Amino acid sequence: MNYTHVFQGTAFTARSPKEIDILQENLFCVKADGLIARTIAPGAPDYEAVRSEYADTDRYRQLAPGQYLLPGFVDLHVHAPQWAQSGTALDVPLYDWLHTHTFPLESKFADLSFAAEVYDDLVASLLANGTTTALYFATIHKEASLLLAEICAKKGQRGLVGKVVMDDPAQNPAYYRDADAAAALADTEAFIIAVKELAKNVKQGVYPVVTPRFIPSCTDEALEGLGALAAKHDTHVQSHCSESDWAHGYVQDRLGKRDAVALRDFGLLGDKSVMAHCNFLDDGDAALFAETGTAIGHCPISNAYFANSVIPIARWMDKGVEIGLGSDVSGGYSPSLYDNARQAVISSRMLEDGVNPALPADARGVPASRITIDEAFYLATAGGGEALSLPIGRLAEGYAWDAQIVDIALAGAKLPVFSEDEPLHEIFQKIMYLARPENIREVWVQGENVYTRA
């Protein structure tokens, strides 16, 4: 077979939620469509033949000493316009944060020049942090939302973009809401059609996403209509579910049912659905997610600020719920899924151990709640791919060549590896805990080099 690229190097990729495959000095053979045609291990009958065939061509790349391959990260929850306020106003309650800071900012995206400046910088920043696929909330503005999809297409990131719907005059400010349910649905359908047309010429793919902000923002008419549009156009769906005490309680009071059940009844749960946060799910909600194939976008940094709780990720993983990681820019201050993977481990340990020293140790926490950094890596990669029902998140045959080249020997950002005999799994752990953006030297999406650090 004729390969467009052949990479030789050591890679780390998730085999399962709890197992890491270490592919030492493998050949990764990439086809013109950007998919991995073959991975060839040393000792395979044709390893040397393939290597020799490509070694003297510009299609061959051997990683330098100290460089390793990781899959590109999949961020399941990004509020794209909020990049402009990242790192600010994280000390106020969610409702006040939305109405005092976030909605005034998002309303500015009616200005396409402002939208272009913010979105261009955000996509570049996410790529520099190793995020090759992002699931985006945009704003209520159809034109600016389409612009975000166009920027993803141009920069080579796989973007799943939603025009946000928030039409309920009782919960949204007059200066920032859809005119009514009919207008919201018409704009959403026009946006879906426009993004599907754009996608025809985008190698890595861009996708429209049906996006009710969350039930409190939307009328029943809009929610029902969005469920129908998702079915009609076979799109992804995203929203927030049971994020905080206030949001979870509001749905119960308004509709007399739990958030997950209400979303199901509106036709918004399915195998292309990702619900952010989900901190207040119960066993019945989790079973509903597992049954419908609905995924959780786990946002550990944001949850620490706004969710009033720690979600029991390990428990829901054991029950078969699909889960990936989200940064939740800007409820989460960091665009890095490295940072969010680290926080996912920290939060799970705090849930298991408990946080109130006034309680006895055996009454302080929730047993069997911790996850490892291996599991957090799975959430950031393969878990995100499975959540989106796309062949991404693994360095394996049949998957997209979405990859980060990470250099642990970089001057000024060297990781503490002092022995040539250090076990590779320990090197992997050091990468996950200690790597900084400087260590990410290149990022590839669908077989194309989309970012190189100078």
Secondary structure, 3 states (H helix, E strand, C coil): CCCCEEEEEEEEEEEECCEEEEEEEEEEEECCCCEEEEEECCCCCCHHHHHHHHCCCCCEEECCCCEEEEECEEEEEEEHHHHHHCCCCCCCCHHHHHHHHHHHHHHHHHCHHHHHHHHHHHHHHHHHCCEEEEEEECCCCHHHHHHHHHHHHHHCCEEEEECEECCCCCCCCCCCCCCCHHHHHHHHHHHHHHHHHHHCCCCCCEEEEEEECCHHHCCHHHHHHHHHHHHHHCCEEEEEECCCHHHHHHHHHHHCCCHHHHHHHCCCCCCCEEEEECCCCCHHHHHHHHHHCCEEEECHHHHHHHCCCCCCHHHHHHCCCEEEECCCECCCCCCCHHHHHHHHHHHHHHHHHCCCCCCCHHHCCCCCCCCCHHHHHHHHCHHHHHHHCCCCCCCCCCCECCEEEEECCCCCCCCCCCCCCCCHHHHHHHHHHHCCHHHEEEEEECCEEEEECC
